[in-house]
């Protein structure tokens, strides 16, 4: 069970920022209790605060958000990526990479990692409809270190992952995002679009799959 401080950090990760009043409403705790938790989190460099003034309305109020240390308190899986890469490199043949550019070699390696992870998790989604696959895949993302949730909307499902487990390396290696989208597509057995990505400045990674995508592909084939 999460402590109140951990719940506050999780809420800030999802919402981006919050005031004392919004946290009081969210958790049903006394203002003094929320203030004490925020003071402790700010002292320990997990959150930062800034003053904001509502136009034409009274005194400024404090808005809290995660610091870099707060973001790094969520799981990172650099060692997992290194382990998967080392395992996959061992099976590469000279012919697999002959004539490929460095970026193409990197993409090939990551696609092979995606295939390995797909095989690992495929039994969980085998023969299940998309409506059942989406929550399972969301749980898989969370197991891998993400902070994911999903929602159904008219004509589509959206999976939102608030935590990038490769945050410190993805900016220099955006192909990691392609790998993520590829893996989700294989597990969902459908086309997936990364509509927003943390590596491109978004507050979360959002992946959309159309509920009628498969029927549309079938009609076109």
Secondary structure, DSSP 8 states (H G I E B T S, - for coil): ---HHHHHHHHHHHHS-EEHHHHHHHH---HHHHHHHHHHHHHTTSEEEEEE--TTSSS-EEEEEE-HHHHHTS---HHHHHHHHHHHHTT--HHHHTT--HHHHHHHHHHHHHHHHHHHHHHHHTT--HHHHHHHHHHHHHHTT--EEEEEETTEEEEEE---TTHHHHTT-THHHHHHHHHHHHHHTS--EEEE-GGGT-SSEEEEEETTHHHHHHHH-
